Amino acid sequence: MKILVTGANGFVGRAVCRRLLSEAWTVAGAVRRQVTLQAGVEARHIGEIGPGTDWDQALAGVQAVVHLAARVHVMKDKAADPLAAFRRVNTEGTLRLAEVAAQAGVKHFIFMSSIKVNGDGTEPGRPFRADDAVAPQDPYGRSKWEAEQGLAELSARTGMAVTILRPPLIYGPGVGGNLQALLTVLSRGVPLPLGLVDNRRSLLCVENLADAVACCLAGGQDDGCATYLLRDGHDVSTPELIRLLCAGLGRKSRLLPIPPALLRLAGVLSGRKPAVDRLLGSLQVDEAPFCQRFSWSAPVAPEDGIKRMAAWFAGS
């Protein structure tokens, strides 16, 4: 089977390509600019992703597509119209690719969406499920949800099978963004006022995500459009995450016992309420339907994956 992976040179894309190559599948990587991909992956340059992208050559001979490329969520977006910028890549660009893929005879289209389609948080013990009412809170989440709706319509119209995956926070060696910033703070021994936080967070190791994608491709397509949520085998609290990161860094964790109510107040007064809410709140997902459908269990435990990420950071 020949598989086209978009965003093949990204954090998630590199892990997915490695996993697919291990199955002896032929992997082509669609990239926006000329780059050298890992051994075994054929680079197919497609330029910027949007409603006018030419996908014909990239899709030649392809039976399945794993669409990872996206305009990613950023904390301080400088775009004049963030929703329009997200829609151009994540919605219009995705639907353009899917339309051309269906015309080219692609049988299976896997779309990497986001748990942000469901919302930003859950009550403890009440995880998000794929059939819950959606509640995207930002332009990124909205653009992903609009792409999901378009893919469902396209699947019904063309017969191409579509699998939508909504992962929570993805971590692992090579991660950037907020997790890399947290690792930097912890590596400097900075104490954090999070010792009394009692929450549950679903995370997803990048290797587990890559394994889930491979299971989707090997397990056969669902009829029409199917949506699944993913996570590691169990959830962790914010203090547990920090302790595991510190263990991987070879440092002692320094967690101060500050009441969460005071931290929330500080977040409001400082204008950083969303960031504080993410640190203090819960976000859990129910991956049981995916596990049942594909006989899947996460191969990497969060304790191992988190420590491995921290060790990578310490050695980088």
Buried (B, 14 or more C-beta within 10 A) or exposed (E): BBBBBBBBBBBBBBBBBBBBBEEEBBBBBBBBEEEEBBEBBEBBEBEEBEEEBEBEEBBEEBBBBBBBBBBBBEEEBEEEEBBEBBBBBBBBBBBBBBBBBBEBEBBBBBBBBBBBBBBBBBEEEEBBBBEBEBBBBBBBBBBBBBBBEBBBEBBEEBEBBBBBBBBBBBBBBBBEBBBBEBBEEBBEEEEBBBBBBEBBBBBBBBBBBBBBBBBBBEEEBBEEBBBBBBBBBEBBBBBBBBBBBBBBBEBEBEBEEBEBEEBBEBBEEEEEBEEBBBBBBBBBBBBEBBBEBBEBEBBBBBBBBBBBBBBBBEEE
